[in-house]
Amino acid sequence: MTQAVIFDMDGVLIDSEMVYLEAVLRFIKRKNPAVQAEDIQGIVGRTSRDSWEIVAAAVHNGQSWSEIRREYHEETDVAASIDYTRIFRPEARTLLEELKRRGYRLAVASSTHRQLVLHVLFQNQVLDYFETVVTGDMFTRSKPDPEIYHYTAHALGVEEKQCFVVEDSTVGITAAHEAGMRVAALIDDRFGFDRSLADYEVEKLGDVLNYLPQKGECI
């Protein structure tokens, strides 16, 4: 029986992927004005290194991916430049309230660094819904490695098979699947994500309630 629901953040609780893509594009156009959005669209939903290797290939100025990434973060204050209340999915709070009412334990497992995850959750006044918040800077291996999901289950004190995950990207879906958890994929066809390993596909966040009954009930 499902005991816990675990949420990815970017692309799930907040519709952030296009915002981040546009921020990176503005930065790299100063290096190579010929770069277009489609040249770097593959960065969405990938690990940090994979994403910045794509960027480095698009810029093609001799800089390594790590040099470009460092320069971007030195010049760009992501948290200060984005209004996260504007891209917070409006149905998310209603869903969290209903899951709490149904007796589920809630967590976030995001590849994003901890400071930004907490900033986003606090700004949108949903931090208190989550029993634990697990972030990518706590690990040496990123999604699609399942380590983050194994750790989250352990932090909650539940078995992996008792966890239900809401993800959107190929790497996130793969990580949760490999951890032995049920996965609902939030459909987003803008970035070509592979959802084949998901147990369910949902068009909007509230649809996950169809697969999470009241405790003691069966679907």
N, C-alpha and C positions, 0 to 999 in steps of 0.2 A: 504494500500500500504506500502511496506517495505521502511523504511527511514534509518535504521541503520543496520550495520553488526558488530557483536560482536564475537571476537575470544578468545577461550581458548589459552593458550601458550604452556604448556608442552604436547607433543604428537601431536600438531597441527602446530604451527609456527615452533617449533623445535622438532626434533625426539629424545627426551631426555629420554624417559622412560627406555630403556635398559641401557643407560649410568648411570642413577641414581641407577638402580637395581644392576649393577655390582659394583658401589661404596659402596653400603650398604653391599653387599655380602663380599667384601674384608674386611670391618670393622668387621663384625660379625664372620668371619672365624677365627679371632684371639681369639675369645671367645669360639667358638665351631667349630673346623675344619671339623666336619662331615656335617655341613649344606651345602646344595646344592641349586642352583638357583631355582629349582622347589619348594623348601620348602618355599620360600618367594615371589614367582611370584605373589601371590595374593595382594601384597602391591601396585601394579601399579593401578593408577586411584582411589584409596581409600582416605578417609580422613586421616589426620595425625595420629590421635589416632588409627584408625582401622589398618593402615599400621604398626605402631610400636607394636601393640598388636600381630600381626602376627610374626614380628621379635622376640619379646620376647618369644613367644611360640616355635619358632625354636631354639633360643639360649638355652633356658631352663636351666638357671644357677641361678635362684632365683631373678634376677634383674627385676624390674618392667619395663613396656614399657616406662614410662616417664624417668626413670634413663638411660636406653639404648639410648633413643633419645637424651637426654642432652649430654651424653658422645660422641655420634657420632658428634653432631654439635660443640662440644668443640674441637674435634680432626680433623674435616674435614672442610676445606674452600672450599665449593662447587664452588663458583664463580671463585676462582683462579685455581681450578683443572681441569676445563673443557673449551675447546675451543668451544664456542657457535657458532662461524662462521662455524665450521665443521659440526654441526648437524642442522643448520638452513635449512629449506626446500627451495631449490633453486627457486621454483615457487612462493614462498610467496610474494616476492617483486613485481613481475609482476602482481599478483592478486591484491595486495593493490593499485598499480598504476591504474589498470583498474577500480576497484571499486570507487576510487576517481574520475576518469574521468566520470563514470556513475552517479555521484552525491550522492553517499552514504556516510553517516557519519560512522566513524569507531571507535571501542573501543576494549580494551582488558579486559577480566574478568577472572583472574587467581587465583587459590587457593594458589599459591606460594606467599611468602612474597615480599613486595614491592621493597626492595633493589635489590633482585635478578632479578625480572621482568624487572625493569628499566635497570639493567646492560645488560641483554640479548638483549633487544630492542635497546639500544644504541650501543652495540657492533656490531649489525647487521645493524645499520643505518636505522632502520625503525620506531624509536620512534615518529618522526614527522608526520607519517601518522595517528596517533591515536589522536582523540579529547580528550579522557579520558582513563586512565589506572586504573582499579580497582583491588585490590589485597586481598588475603585471610586474611591478618592480620588486615584488617579493620572491621572484623566481628567476632562474637562469634560463629556463626554456619557456618559450611563448606558445600560445595556441598556434597550431593544432595539437601540440603536445597536451595530453590530458592532465598534467600535473596540477594545474590551477583548480580543476574540478575535483580531483581527489582530495586536495587540501581543503576545499570549501566543505565537502561532505564531512571530513574529519572535524573541522571547526564547529560544524553544526551538531556533531555527535550522531549522525545518521549514516546509513549505508548508501553507497552510490545508487543502488537499485531503487532506493526510496526517494530519489531526487528527480525533479522535473525541471528542465532547463529551457529558457526562452532565448534564442539566438537569432542572428540574421545572416552572418557571413559564413563562407565555406570553412574557414579555419576554426571558427567558433563551434559550428555544428559538428565538425569532425572531432574536436577536443571533447565535447560533451558525450558524443557517441562512443568514443574510445574509452571514456571513463565508466561506461556502463549505465548511463543515465538516459531517461526518455527525453526526447528533444522536440520542441515545437519551433519551427522556423517561421519567422515573420517575413512575409513575402516582400521582396524589394527587387524588382527586375531592372533597376537602373545600372547595376554593376555586374551582372552575369554570375551571381553566386550559384554554386552547386548545392542544392538542397536535398540531394538524393539520400543522404544518410539520416535525414530527419524522420521522426516517427509521424509528425503531423506538420501541415503547413497552415498558417493562419494569415488572413488578410489584414487583421487589426488586432491589437493587443488583447482586447476584451474577449476575443474568440478562444483564448486558452482556457477560459472557464468551462468550455464544453468538455474538456478533458480532465477537469479537476473538480470532482463532486464534493459535496459536504462530507466531512469525515464520517465513515461508517456506511456511506452510500456507494452504490456501484454505478458506473456509466454504461 
